[in-house]
Amino acid sequence: MIGDGLQYGALCGDRGILFAVGYLAGNIYFEVSDDDGESPAEFIDGTTRKQISAGDAEQPGIEILGSGEIVVSLVNEGTLEHHTSSNFGESWSEIG
């Protein structure tokens, strides 16, 4: 299942694709599934999970914008951060 092993997970769906974010061992990770969450899809590098950032053990938020851009909000060392990906989670940039 998508998100297996992640804590404080959040899900969001768009156009038949399911996106998951969650906490694991001091970091926030992202996964994507194109089979209704049965399994995570592989990224270009062959992995199924991408690290977005270090983060606190709190639930992150995820939203898909109309442009297809993915935005994840998380808490890192007590500070709210926002990260974005415009390539379906292959890479992430902090905004603001």
Summary of the structure (lengths in Angstrom):
residues: 96
radius of gyration: 12.1
end to end distance: 32.7
largest distance: 34.9
contacts: 289
relative contact order: 0.21
helix: 0%
strand: 51%
